[in-house]
Amino acid sequence: MRHLAILLIPLLAAAAPPAANPDAKLKRIIAPVSAAEMRRTVDTLVSFGTRHTLSSQTDPKRGIGAAVRWAEARMKGFGLATLQTCDTVTGRRVPTPTRVCNAVAIQRGTERPNDVVIIQGHIDSRVTDVMNFTSDAPGANDDGSGTAAVIEAARVLSKHKFPGTIVYAALSGEEQGLLGGKILADHAKAQGWNVIAVLNNDIIGNSCSSDGMCDDKHVRVLSEGPRSQGQGDLAAATHSLGGENDAPSRNISRYLDSLADRLGIGLDVTQIWRTDRFGRGGDHIPFLEAGFPAARLSVALENYNWQHQDLRTEKGIKYGDLVENMDFPYLAKVTKLNVAALASIASAPPPPEPTVEGAVSTDTTVTWDCCQQNAVAWNLYWRRTDANQWQEKKRIDAEAGVVQLPADPQMPAAMGRVIGRAILKGIRVDDWVFGVSSVSADGFESPVASAVPGGAFKPFVAAPKPAN
Ligand SMILES: [Zn+2]
C-alpha cells in the first residue's frame, strides 16, 4: 500500500487499545443455537423425499427444486438478501444437461462488504446408486446436518451486524461431482470476493459409528497441507522454506481448534491434516482449487451404514441416512463452533500477508503489509516447526508496529511504503514458523497468516517470469 502514509498513521495512532472481551460476546451470540430448531429443519429436508440433483426441479413437494426453493425462502424469512447461483452442467454423473442451483443468502458487511466468510453444506442427497434419483434419499445427516447448520447460522447471526460479509450457502450437486461448490467458487471469483474462509459442513450430525464407538466431544476439521492452488509455482519455494503445514486453510483449522478450546461448549477440534477423508472429497475442494482458504468440518466417527445407502434392513442391520440416527445436541455444538467462527472472522480485519527475514542472524524480522482497515493491532505468533499449534504470541499495537520505509532514499518518506514490522531479538528464524493476525478495536482477531510460501489468504499469483 503506497502513498498512504500521511493518511494512515494518524488514523492508527488514534485507535484505543481494546478493553473488550470478544469471547464473552461470541458466547452470547452462539447461545440461541437450538437443537430443536435444527431437528425441524432436518425433518423438513427429509420430507422432500429425495433431494437428488437429477430429481424433479418443478414438483412443488418432492425433489431438489422444491428443497432448494424452500432453503432460499427460509433464509429470506430471516431478512437476508437471497439468490440462487446456478449453472447448467453435464458430466460423468450428470448424463444430460441439468440445471444445478444453490440457495445462497448474503449478510452484507457494514464496513468491509468485500471481505467474505462462507458457511456451506450440501442440500442434495443420494442412495447406494449415485445415479438413482427416484428412490427416497432422506440424507438426514449427509448432508441435511450441514444444510441445517447453514440455516441455523443464518437464523442466529441475521439478528446481528458485522463489519465483514457472511455468506450462507446450501449447495446442490455435491454427490454428482462437487458441482454446487464449483458454481459458488466461480461466483465468488466473478464477484471479486476476498474470501477469508470457507467452512464446509458435511456430515456433522451423528456421534456413533457402526462398530459401537461413540464420540460426541470432538469434531474433525480437515485441511489441505501445501496449498493446492499455484502449487506448480510454489513447489520449489515450499521445498526450501517450508509451508507444507501452513496453507491458509490449515490456519483456519488452527483457528477453529483454538476457538473451540475457548468457547467451553464441550467440543474439541481434532485437526486432520489432509484435504478430506482418505480417498473422498467435499465442496471445500473447488474453493481450494480457486485459491480460497477452506476447511471441512465432519463428525468424529462416521457411520458407513448410514450414508449413501438404500433404505433397507439386511441381516438385522438397518441401513439408511435417517433422522433417527442423528444426535441433535451434538449437531448444535458443531453449529455453535461454526457460528462463533463466522461472527469472529466477520468482526475481525482480514489477515495480513507477512514475510520473514533473519538468515545468518540471531534476530528475526517479521514484516507485513499494512494497514488492514480497522486493524488497531496485530498478533505475532511463532511455533516450533514440529508443533501443531502456535506457541508464542506478542501483540504489536499499531503505534509501535507501523513503520515507514522509504521505497527510494531520494523520495520523501511519506511517499514510501507503510508496513508493519516486529524484530524478535534472540529468536532464530531457522527454528520457528512465524505468522501474523489482525486485531480489531473490539478485540476480534483474524486467522493467522503464516510467513511461508503460499501462506497468504489471497489466491496465489506467480511472479511474472523475466523475459529473455
Ligand atoms: Zn456429503
Residues whose N, C-alpha, C, O or C-beta is under 5 A from the ligand:
A	BS01	ZN	D142 D143 D202
